[in-house]
């Protein structure tokens, strides 16, 4: 792995790359892969570019006021209460559905008893 500097006369900038050599078995020759690290400023210092080096707009804009601890705590407390109420409502709905399922199971058992009785009566009638 090597560090390569490449001067671009159009931009009048020197770019710095990370170069890695490898052997391509299909082409039967050596090749290199280069990855841009950054560029050199007028003092010769490296300025990172690309996804690793760029700063997002949020990081660059430090002038925005940050909410106080009390405001943050109040916001999270409000969120907690809302989620708690939502969770309680869902729990009540689950209990209601479970009681409906129990009622349906009892009704099904009653129907099965009646059907068995009818099958017994039909079998007895056919045997006569």
PyMOL commands that place a pseudoatom at each C-alpha (Angstrom):
pseudoatom trace, name=CA, resn=UNK, resi=1, chain=A, elem=C, hetatm=0, pos=[0.000, 0.000, 0.000]
pseudoatom trace, name=CA, resn=UNK, resi=2, chain=A, elem=C, hetatm=0, pos=[1.395, 3.403, -0.966]
pseudoatom trace, name=CA, resn=UNK, resi=3, chain=A, elem=C, hetatm=0, pos=[0.443, 7.047, -0.717]
pseudoatom trace, name=CA, resn=UNK, resi=4, chain=A, elem=C, hetatm=0, pos=[0.419, 8.838, -4.072]
pseudoatom trace, name=CA, resn=UNK, resi=5, chain=A, elem=C, hetatm=0, pos=[0.224, 12.572, -4.744]
pseudoatom trace, name=CA, resn=UNK, resi=6, chain=A, elem=C, hetatm=0, pos=[-1.256, 13.659, -8.063]
pseudoatom trace, name=CA, resn=UNK, resi=7, chain=A, elem=C, hetatm=0, pos=[-1.256, 17.295, -9.218]
pseudoatom trace, name=CA, resn=UNK, resi=8, chain=A, elem=C, hetatm=0, pos=[-4.257, 18.413, -11.304]
pseudoatom trace, name=CA, resn=UNK, resi=9, chain=A, elem=C, hetatm=0, pos=[-3.244, 21.491, -13.325]
pseudoatom trace, name=CA, resn=UNK, resi=10, chain=A, elem=C, hetatm=0, pos=[-6.847, 22.363, -14.257]
pseudoatom trace, name=CA, resn=UNK, resi=11, chain=A, elem=C, hetatm=0, pos=[-7.923, 22.616, -10.610]
pseudoatom trace, name=CA, resn=UNK, resi=12, chain=A, elem=C, hetatm=0, pos=[-4.439, 23.632, -9.500]
pseudoatom trace, name=CA, resn=UNK, resi=13, chain=A, elem=C, hetatm=0, pos=[-4.784, 21.156, -6.663]
pseudoatom trace, name=CA, resn=UNK, resi=14, chain=A, elem=C, hetatm=0, pos=[-2.735, 18.201, -5.477]
pseudoatom trace, name=CA, resn=UNK, resi=15, chain=A, elem=C, hetatm=0, pos=[-4.849, 15.162, -4.616]
pseudoatom trace, name=CA, resn=UNK, resi=16, chain=A, elem=C, hetatm=0, pos=[-3.636, 12.420, -2.283]
pseudoatom trace, name=CA, resn=UNK, resi=17, chain=A, elem=C, hetatm=0, pos=[-4.557, 8.802, -2.998]
pseudoatom trace, name=CA, resn=UNK, resi=18, chain=A, elem=C, hetatm=0, pos=[-4.065, 5.473, -1.251]
pseudoatom trace, name=CA, resn=UNK, resi=19, chain=A, elem=C, hetatm=0, pos=[-2.821, 2.995, -3.856]
pseudoatom trace, name=CA, resn=UNK, resi=20, chain=A, elem=C, hetatm=0, pos=[-2.929, -0.779, -3.520]
pseudoatom trace, name=CA, resn=UNK, resi=21, chain=A, elem=C, hetatm=0, pos=[-1.473, -3.205, -6.049]
pseudoatom trace, name=CA, resn=UNK, resi=22, chain=A, elem=C, hetatm=0, pos=[-2.929, -6.622, -6.837]
pseudoatom trace, name=CA, resn=UNK, resi=23, chain=A, elem=C, hetatm=0, pos=[-2.639, -9.349, -9.452]
pseudoatom trace, name=CA, resn=UNK, resi=24, chain=A, elem=C, hetatm=0, pos=[-5.586, -9.832, -11.823]
pseudoatom trace, name=CA, resn=UNK, resi=25, chain=A, elem=C, hetatm=0, pos=[-5.704, -13.536, -12.675]
pseudoatom trace, name=CA, resn=UNK, resi=26, chain=A, elem=C, hetatm=0, pos=[-8.134, -13.113, -15.564]
pseudoatom trace, name=CA, resn=UNK, resi=27, chain=A, elem=C, hetatm=0, pos=[-6.080, -10.440, -17.330]
pseudoatom trace, name=CA, resn=UNK, resi=28, chain=A, elem=C, hetatm=0, pos=[-2.781, -12.044, -16.217]
pseudoatom trace, name=CA, resn=UNK, resi=29, chain=A, elem=C, hetatm=0, pos=[-1.254, -8.746, -15.143]
pseudoatom trace, name=CA, resn=UNK, resi=30, chain=A, elem=C, hetatm=0, pos=[-0.846, -6.535, -12.114]
pseudoatom trace, name=CA, resn=UNK, resi=31, chain=A, elem=C, hetatm=0, pos=[-3.277, -3.690, -11.500]
pseudoatom trace, name=CA, resn=UNK, resi=32, chain=A, elem=C, hetatm=0, pos=[-3.717, -0.969, -8.896]
pseudoatom trace, name=CA, resn=UNK, resi=33, chain=A, elem=C, hetatm=0, pos=[-6.694, 0.340, -7.026]
pseudoatom trace, name=CA, resn=UNK, resi=34, chain=A, elem=C, hetatm=0, pos=[-6.612, 3.943, -5.854]
pseudoatom trace, name=CA, resn=UNK, resi=35, chain=A, elem=C, hetatm=0, pos=[-8.775, 5.500, -3.209]
pseudoatom trace, name=CA, resn=UNK, resi=36, chain=A, elem=C, hetatm=0, pos=[-8.972, 9.269, -2.743]
pseudoatom trace, name=CA, resn=UNK, resi=37, chain=A, elem=C, hetatm=0, pos=[-7.937, 10.319, 0.749]
pseudoatom trace, name=CA, resn=UNK, resi=38, chain=A, elem=C, hetatm=0, pos=[-7.993, 14.070, 0.352]
pseudoatom trace, name=CA, resn=UNK, resi=39, chain=A, elem=C, hetatm=0, pos=[-6.196, 17.046, -1.120]
pseudoatom trace, name=CA, resn=UNK, resi=40, chain=A, elem=C, hetatm=0, pos=[-3.337, 19.245, -0.041]
pseudoatom trace, name=CA, resn=UNK, resi=41, chain=A, elem=C, hetatm=0, pos=[-4.026, 22.856, 0.906]
pseudoatom trace, name=CA, resn=UNK, resi=42, chain=A, elem=C, hetatm=0, pos=[-1.643, 25.744, 0.160]
pseudoatom trace, name=CA, resn=UNK, resi=43, chain=A, elem=C, hetatm=0, pos=[0.371, 24.942, 3.333]
pseudoatom trace, name=CA, resn=UNK, resi=44, chain=A, elem=C, hetatm=0, pos=[0.824, 21.295, 2.336]
pseudoatom trace, name=CA, resn=UNK, resi=45, chain=A, elem=C, hetatm=0, pos=[-1.628, 19.978, 4.955]
pseudoatom trace, name=CA, resn=UNK, resi=46, chain=A, elem=C, hetatm=0, pos=[-3.991, 17.158, 4.068]
pseudoatom trace, name=CA, resn=UNK, resi=47, chain=A, elem=C, hetatm=0, pos=[-7.684, 18.133, 3.842]
pseudoatom trace, name=CA, resn=UNK, resi=48, chain=A, elem=C, hetatm=0, pos=[-9.883, 15.002, 3.906]
pseudoatom trace, name=CA, resn=UNK, resi=49, chain=A, elem=C, hetatm=0, pos=[-12.503, 14.629, 1.182]
pseudoatom trace, name=CA, resn=UNK, resi=50, chain=A, elem=C, hetatm=0, pos=[-15.068, 12.008, 0.356]
pseudoatom trace, name=CA, resn=UNK, resi=51, chain=A, elem=C, hetatm=0, pos=[-17.493, 10.310, 2.699]
pseudoatom trace, name=CA, resn=UNK, resi=52, chain=A, elem=C, hetatm=0, pos=[-14.904, 9.815, 5.425]
pseudoatom trace, name=CA, resn=UNK, resi=53, chain=A, elem=C, hetatm=0, pos=[-13.668, 13.383, 5.425]
pseudoatom trace, name=CA, resn=UNK, resi=54, chain=A, elem=C, hetatm=0, pos=[-16.630, 15.576, 4.603]
pseudoatom trace, name=CA, resn=UNK, resi=55, chain=A, elem=C, hetatm=0, pos=[-18.506, 17.242, 7.405]
pseudoatom trace, name=CA, resn=UNK, resi=56, chain=A, elem=C, hetatm=0, pos=[-22.263, 17.132, 7.278]
pseudoatom trace, name=CA, resn=UNK, resi=57, chain=A, elem=C, hetatm=0, pos=[-24.305, 20.321, 7.358]
pseudoatom trace, name=CA, resn=UNK, resi=58, chain=A, elem=C, hetatm=0, pos=[-25.315, 19.614, 10.959]
pseudoatom trace, name=CA, resn=UNK, resi=59, chain=A, elem=C, hetatm=0, pos=[-21.713, 19.389, 12.101]
pseudoatom trace, name=CA, resn=UNK, resi=60, chain=A, elem=C, hetatm=0, pos=[-20.681, 22.498, 10.182]
pseudoatom trace, name=CA, resn=UNK, resi=61, chain=A, elem=C, hetatm=0, pos=[-23.566, 24.573, 11.579]
pseudoatom trace, name=CA, resn=UNK, resi=62, chain=A, elem=C, hetatm=0, pos=[-22.716, 24.830, 15.271]
pseudoatom trace, name=CA, resn=UNK, resi=63, chain=A, elem=C, hetatm=0, pos=[-24.551, 28.132, 15.677]
pseudoatom trace, name=CA, resn=UNK, resi=64, chain=A, elem=C, hetatm=0, pos=[-27.891, 26.465, 16.422]
pseudoatom trace, name=CA, resn=UNK, resi=65, chain=A, elem=C, hetatm=0, pos=[-28.965, 26.542, 20.048]
pseudoatom trace, name=CA, resn=UNK, resi=66, chain=A, elem=C, hetatm=0, pos=[-29.128, 23.259, 21.854]
pseudoatom trace, name=CA, resn=UNK, resi=67, chain=A, elem=C, hetatm=0, pos=[-32.153, 22.670, 24.087]
pseudoatom trace, name=CA, resn=UNK, resi=68, chain=A, elem=C, hetatm=0, pos=[-31.544, 22.734, 27.808]
pseudoatom trace, name=CA, resn=UNK, resi=69, chain=A, elem=C, hetatm=0, pos=[-31.520, 19.648, 29.973]
pseudoatom trace, name=CA, resn=UNK, resi=70, chain=A, elem=C, hetatm=0, pos=[-34.960, 20.486, 31.371]
pseudoatom trace, name=CA, resn=UNK, resi=71, chain=A, elem=C, hetatm=0, pos=[-36.441, 20.865, 27.881]
pseudoatom trace, name=CA, resn=UNK, resi=72, chain=A, elem=C, hetatm=0, pos=[-34.926, 17.564, 26.780]
pseudoatom trace, name=CA, resn=UNK, resi=73, chain=A, elem=C, hetatm=0, pos=[-36.168, 15.838, 29.941]
pseudoatom trace, name=CA, resn=UNK, resi=74, chain=A, elem=C, hetatm=0, pos=[-39.676, 17.233, 29.435]
pseudoatom trace, name=CA, resn=UNK, resi=75, chain=A, elem=C, hetatm=0, pos=[-39.677, 16.080, 25.816]
pseudoatom trace, name=CA, resn=UNK, resi=76, chain=A, elem=C, hetatm=0, pos=[-38.619, 12.555, 26.753]
pseudoatom trace, name=CA, resn=UNK, resi=77, chain=A, elem=C, hetatm=0, pos=[-41.093, 12.442, 29.633]
pseudoatom trace, name=CA, resn=UNK, resi=78, chain=A, elem=C, hetatm=0, pos=[-43.892, 13.416, 27.227]
pseudoatom trace, name=CA, resn=UNK, resi=79, chain=A, elem=C, hetatm=0, pos=[-42.782, 10.730, 24.770]
pseudoatom trace, name=CA, resn=UNK, resi=80, chain=A, elem=C, hetatm=0, pos=[-42.674, 8.161, 27.562]
pseudoatom trace, name=CA, resn=UNK, resi=81, chain=A, elem=C, hetatm=0, pos=[-46.197, 9.044, 28.711]
pseudoatom trace, name=CA, resn=UNK, resi=82, chain=A, elem=C, hetatm=0, pos=[-47.545, 8.838, 25.160]
pseudoatom trace, name=CA, resn=UNK, resi=83, chain=A, elem=C, hetatm=0, pos=[-45.950, 5.444, 24.569]
pseudoatom trace, name=CA, resn=UNK, resi=84, chain=A, elem=C, hetatm=0, pos=[-47.152, 4.242, 27.958]
pseudoatom trace, name=CA, resn=UNK, resi=85, chain=A, elem=C, hetatm=0, pos=[-50.759, 5.223, 27.181]
pseudoatom trace, name=CA, resn=UNK, resi=86, chain=A, elem=C, hetatm=0, pos=[-50.500, 3.615, 23.748]
pseudoatom trace, name=CA, resn=UNK, resi=87, chain=A, elem=C, hetatm=0, pos=[-49.123, 0.457, 25.330]
pseudoatom trace, name=CA, resn=UNK, resi=88, chain=A, elem=C, hetatm=0, pos=[-51.951, 0.361, 27.882]
pseudoatom trace, name=CA, resn=UNK, resi=89, chain=A, elem=C, hetatm=0, pos=[-54.558, 0.736, 25.120]
pseudoatom trace, name=CA, resn=UNK, resi=90, chain=A, elem=C, hetatm=0, pos=[-52.964, -2.079, 23.153]
pseudoatom trace, name=CA, resn=UNK, resi=91, chain=A, elem=C, hetatm=0, pos=[-52.861, -4.283, 26.247]
pseudoatom trace, name=CA, resn=UNK, resi=92, chain=A, elem=C, hetatm=0, pos=[-56.596, -3.684, 26.829]
pseudoatom trace, name=CA, resn=UNK, resi=93, chain=A, elem=C, hetatm=0, pos=[-57.300, -4.564, 23.184]
pseudoatom trace, name=CA, resn=UNK, resi=94, chain=A, elem=C, hetatm=0, pos=[-55.276, -7.773, 23.536]
pseudoatom trace, name=CA, resn=UNK, resi=95, chain=A, elem=C, hetatm=0, pos=[-57.252, -8.782, 26.630]
pseudoatom trace, name=CA, resn=UNK, resi=96, chain=A, elem=C, hetatm=0, pos=[-60.559, -8.089, 24.842]
pseudoatom trace, name=CA, resn=UNK, resi=97, chain=A, elem=C, hetatm=0, pos=[-59.494, -10.184, 21.848]
pseudoatom trace, name=CA, resn=UNK, resi=98, chain=A, elem=C, hetatm=0, pos=[-58.354, -13.019, 24.106]
pseudoatom trace, name=CA, resn=UNK, resi=99, chain=A, elem=C, hetatm=0, pos=[-61.744, -13.087, 25.826]
pseudoatom trace, name=CA, resn=UNK, resi=100, chain=A, elem=C, hetatm=0, pos=[-63.415, -13.171, 22.378]
pseudoatom trace, name=CA, resn=UNK, resi=101, chain=A, elem=C, hetatm=0, pos=[-61.205, -16.112, 21.409]
pseudoatom trace, name=CA, resn=UNK, resi=102, chain=A, elem=C, hetatm=0, pos=[-62.167, -17.960, 24.615]
pseudoatom trace, name=CA, resn=UNK, resi=103, chain=A, elem=C, hetatm=0, pos=[-65.866, -17.360, 23.921]
pseudoatom trace, name=CA, resn=UNK, resi=104, chain=A, elem=C, hetatm=0, pos=[-65.461, -18.643, 20.337]
pseudoatom trace, name=CA, resn=UNK, resi=105, chain=A, elem=C, hetatm=0, pos=[-63.659, -21.751, 21.595]
pseudoatom trace, name=CA, resn=UNK, resi=106, chain=A, elem=C, hetatm=0, pos=[-66.519, -22.516, 23.995]
pseudoatom trace, name=CA, resn=UNK, resi=107, chain=A, elem=C, hetatm=0, pos=[-69.073, -22.041, 21.216]
pseudoatom trace, name=CA, resn=UNK, resi=108, chain=A, elem=C, hetatm=0, pos=[-67.059, -24.342, 18.930]
pseudoatom trace, name=CA, resn=UNK, resi=109, chain=A, elem=C, hetatm=0, pos=[-66.956, -27.042, 21.608]
pseudoatom trace, name=CA, resn=UNK, resi=110, chain=A, elem=C, hetatm=0, pos=[-70.724, -26.813, 21.999]
pseudoatom trace, name=CA, resn=UNK, resi=111, chain=A, elem=C, hetatm=0, pos=[-71.158, -27.131, 18.228]
pseudoatom trace, name=CA, resn=UNK, resi=112, chain=A, elem=C, hetatm=0, pos=[-68.857, -30.155, 18.167]
pseudoatom trace, name=CA, resn=UNK, resi=113, chain=A, elem=C, hetatm=0, pos=[-70.920, -31.806, 20.930]
pseudoatom trace, name=CA, resn=UNK, resi=114, chain=A, elem=C, hetatm=0, pos=[-74.131, -31.240, 18.976]
pseudoatom trace, name=CA, resn=UNK, resi=115, chain=A, elem=C, hetatm=0, pos=[-72.550, -32.570, 15.756]
pseudoatom trace, name=CA, resn=UNK, resi=116, chain=A, elem=C, hetatm=0, pos=[-71.294, -35.707, 17.520]
pseudoatom trace, name=CA, resn=UNK, resi=117, chain=A, elem=C, hetatm=0, pos=[-74.752, -36.300, 18.929]
pseudoatom trace, name=CA, resn=UNK, resi=118, chain=A, elem=C, hetatm=0, pos=[-76.278, -35.861, 15.469]
pseudoatom trace, name=CA, resn=UNK, resi=119, chain=A, elem=C, hetatm=0, pos=[-73.753, -38.294, 13.937]
pseudoatom trace, name=CA, resn=UNK, resi=120, chain=A, elem=C, hetatm=0, pos=[-74.559, -40.858, 16.638]
pseudoatom trace, name=CA, resn=UNK, resi=121, chain=A, elem=C, hetatm=0, pos=[-78.277, -40.503, 15.981]
pseudoatom trace, name=CA, resn=UNK, resi=122, chain=A, elem=C, hetatm=0, pos=[-77.710, -40.797, 12.197]
pseudoatom trace, name=CA, resn=UNK, resi=123, chain=A, elem=C, hetatm=0, pos=[-75.557, -43.914, 12.638]
pseudoatom trace, name=CA, resn=UNK, resi=124, chain=A, elem=C, hetatm=0, pos=[-78.164, -45.483, 14.916]
pseudoatom trace, name=CA, resn=UNK, resi=125, chain=A, elem=C, hetatm=0, pos=[-80.946, -44.716, 12.409]
pseudoatom trace, name=CA, resn=UNK, resi=126, chain=A, elem=C, hetatm=0, pos=[-78.947, -46.193, 9.490]
pseudoatom trace, name=CA, resn=UNK, resi=127, chain=A, elem=C, hetatm=0, pos=[-78.281, -49.415, 11.437]
pseudoatom trace, name=CA, resn=UNK, resi=128, chain=A, elem=C, hetatm=0, pos=[-81.988, -50.077, 11.927]
for i in range(1, 128): cmd.bond("trace and resi %d" % i, "trace and resi %d" % (i + 1))
show_as sticks, trace
zoom trace
